[in-house]
């Protein structure tokens, strides 16, 4: 069984690593790894392959950046030739980036079975490009592997046949558990001189970083927090570009305890998160990782497609209102968060279950 596995952006790498490892237990599987090149910065791509032990891609499409339409079209045009040449039995896509829907569309139009890992997640916000990618990919997929029971419920409500849905757990957590001990050896805290409480921050969603008004509100809240403790901010290229192009960049320069870093590797960031007093983010994956690490997470969005992180984890959704952010921050600092629990099947074996289903069912 030949399976083409697609990665394109930084979050995909953590999801594909355990799947590629799980195939080794099944000699009947011939996996090919295709990197679309949607993320091409060394820190956001090549470094992840090395740190996570992912095999070098068999094919790199080297698509690069562009608008949603341009990027999706380039990926589809290039990936079509890959599918025609290699004639896979299955195409497996992960997550919700442009590479996910672009390669999924190519597969099904060429009559190849499509597998979506991390299916069924819904924020209910169609202004998010990722939500559109999720909805469309799930609609055309033959096998849907879900991370939490809300995913199964969403798919059934949308009319997906139950026989296509498999609750297997979370491959992101497979990667975290496999690398936690290694990340503890990271020297990032010493390099940054961090000895007391600090917060870790990520911001990359267009709704937060492309609108100067929204970004300004977030900076208002961060300015208060950085007066209490350092905020360590590995900054996404998109966010840095937007700050440098506006007067907000000057504000950031004046916040002496908001410390901007270039993007850092997975092991360093895992260490940074696991030792933080709290994490502020607009990332979906980080909501999941902080749940396992039992680190308080304040999510700077109005919604989440990962409700399990709020139901059993340490995640709080606050949006971009300054007072709501600061109220959640103060509650965290006062020890007001309830004890978090580990979601069902987030046990490090999700990829193994996926491989077993594919070998049994395809």
Secondary structure, DSSP 8 states (H G I E B T S, - for coil): -EEEEEE-SHHHHHHHHHHHHHGGG-TT-EEEEEE--SS--GGGTHHHHHHHT----SEE-------HHHHHHHHHHHHHHHHHHH--SEEEEETTSHHHHHHHHHHHHTT-EEEEETTT---S-TTSHHHHHHHHHHHH-SEEEESSHHHHHHHHHTT--GGGEEE---HHHHHHHHHHHHHTT--HHHHHT--S-EEEE----HHHHT-HHHHHHHHHHHHHHTTTSEEEEE--HHHHHHHHTSTHHHHHHH-TTEEEE----HHHHHHHHHT-SEEEE--HHHHHHHHHHT--EEE-SS--S-THHHHTSSEEE-TT-HHHHHHHHHHHHTT--------TT-SS-HHHHHHHHHHHH-
